[in-house]
Amino acid sequence: MDNLYKIESYSDEAVNTIADFIRSKGGRCCIAGYAVITNHPFREREAWRLLPLVGKVTDSLSDWDISQFEELSAPVAH
């Protein structure tokens, strides 16, 4: 598994915007409160768009954070 990290923000709208952006780039993520848990590698030219929405970024994840990512970021089977 790639390195997971958590992007903390300040509102539902902000975390949804961050998650939508990650998914639009083919990345995997899940929303946990006012945070997005992901392993998406941002490119420098992409990051500036989301920077105003970011409160904090950390790679200090709990077991719960990791389990949420594994459960909620899996692609939906059709």
Secondary structure as GFF3:
##gff-version 3
##sequence-region A 1 78
A	DSSP	beta_strand	5	8	.	.	.	ID=ss1
A	DSSP	alpha_helix	12	24	.	.	.	ID=ss2
A	DSSP	beta_strand	29	32	.	.	.	ID=ss3
A	DSSP	beta_strand	35	38	.	.	.	ID=ss4
A	DSSP	alpha_helix	44	50	.	.	.	ID=ss5
A	DSSP	three_ten_helix	51	53	.	.	.	ID=ss6
A	DSSP	beta_strand	56	58	.	.	.	ID=ss7
A	DSSP	alpha_helix	63	72	.	.	.	ID=ss8
###
